[in-house]
Amino acid sequence: MNIARFSTGEDPQYGIIDGEEIVVLQGDPMFQGFVTTEERVSLGAVKLLAPVIPRSKVVGIGRNYAQHAAELGNDVPERPLLFLKPNTSVIGPGDTIVLPPDSQQVEHEAELAIVIGTVAKNVRAEDYADVVFGYTIANDVTARDLQKLDGQWSRAKGFDTFCPLGPVIETEFDWKDALIEARVDGELRQEGNLSEMIFAVPELVAYVSRAFTLLPGDVILTGTPAGVSRFTSGQTVDVSIAGLGTLSNRAR
């Protein structure tokens, strides 16, 4: 089931995508369930928004693809490498990635995003599905020069607009084997498969929940395959995952 957060020019609403229409829900399905209003709106008549705004945090996973770790001269970590992005970094499909003047090397990172659906602490890997609401696409935008300069990642990955999410949340996505790509102005830059993750979704949910209490709407980014590269003002970054669609954002 594809869940959209959208606007018709007024307050954000939620709905279930049904072909070229959206079946409008009474509220946020994460809290109010899938109760419809019986209203339908045309998908082409709405603006899709970030499908979720994390109420507390976005948790990133670094170096979770061996070839990406290698391309930046890093070893594969022995355990998941965690970092945080503020929820103020989140934007939606079609929104603009604003390039900060402090950086001359802003890069895209195509990623699968896990959306948490309930309060979760010390989750067992085998029980991960009990706390996952669904999955969406993320671009873990990174100021690579600042990442190297600072020696830690908060500023480099935390600028406003540095976490595009969308276009929708798929509640029944099979993450075990799906193609993931990033293109800049149509040119293929990243290509991989979710099966190449060093630490898979169950392990990540379990590991992160041991460190942090996860709240409904929190997001876990699962790492990026090789091919990260710089993009500049005026260029469009498209991140695609088979079964989830394409997330597009223009930079300025």
PyMOL commands that set and color helices and strands:
alter all, ss='L'
color gray80, all
select helices_A, chain A and resi 29-32+43-45+66-71+87-89+125-130+144-150+154-158+194-196+201-211
alter helices_A, ss='H'
color red, helices_A
select strands_A, chain A and resi 2-7+13-18+21-25+36-42+47-48+58-62+81-85+90-91+96-97+106-107+110-116+132-139+142-143+163-170+179-184+187-193+219-221+236-241+245-251
alter strands_A, ss='S'
color yellow, strands_A
deselect
rebuild
show_as cartoon
